[in-house]
Amino acid sequence: METGVSGSDQTHWDDVYTSKAEAEVSWFQEEPEVSLSLLELVGARPDDAIVDIGGGASRLVDCLLDKGFTRVSVLDLSAAALAAAQARLGERAKAANWIAADARSWEPPESYDIWHDRAAFHFLTDAGDQQAYVERLNRGLAVGGHAIVGTFAPDGPEKCSGLPVVRHDADSLSRLFGPGYVVVDSRRHAHKTPWGAVQKFQFSTFRRVA
C-alpha cells in the first residue's frame, strides 16, 4: 500500500505552514463548529485532559481556552504549525501544552479524557502506520474517555496537500480501533474551503470501554 506520510513528513508540513497563510490551506476553519458540538455531546468538562492530534494551527485550542478548558494539549508533526498557533494566541499560548511529535511514535505522558483528531488519521495510508497510531491511542486515552476522529468520508477527496489519503466511515475506523471502542456518534460534514470548494468529511466519535 502506498504510504501517504513518510520520510519527509515534517519537512512537507513545515513547508506548508511557512509558505501559506492561515486561511490559505484547505482545512482552515474560522470556528470548528462540528468539533465543538461533539465535545459538548460527550460531556467535555473544563478540567478534562484533551489532546488535539494533528492540531497544527487549528483554532480549536483558541475556542477551548475561551470556554475555560485548562488542560488542553496540541500535538503536531510540524513545529512551524504549532509556532503559528502560538503566535496567534500570544500570551494565551502559555495556557496550553504544545507537543511537536509524530502521532505514530509519540509516548503519551498522561491519560487523556478526550482524543480529538480532525484530518490527521486519514493521511496514514500504510497499515503499519495506522496500527502505530492505534497503539498510541490505546496508551493515551483513558478507559471511559472519548475519541473524536474526523476524516475524509468515503466519497470525499482522495488527496490533500498533494498527499494521498485513506477515506473512512465509522465502520472502517471501528475495525481498526478494535472492540475496545464503541461508536456513540457518526455524522457527515460538508466542509467549505476558503476558496469555496466542498470537501465531504466523516466525524466518528467513540467511547473507550476497555
Protein Blocks (a to p, Z undefined) as FASTA:
>chain_A
ZZfbghjlmmmmmmmmmmpcfklcfkbcfbafklmmmmmmnopafkbccddehklmafkl
mmmmmnopabdcdddfblklmmmmmmmnmmmlmmpccddddfklpccfbdcfbdcdehkl
mmmmbfklmmmmmmmmmmmpcghiacddddddfklcfbeehiacddddfklmmmmnommb
ccfbdcddddddfkopacdddddddddfZZ
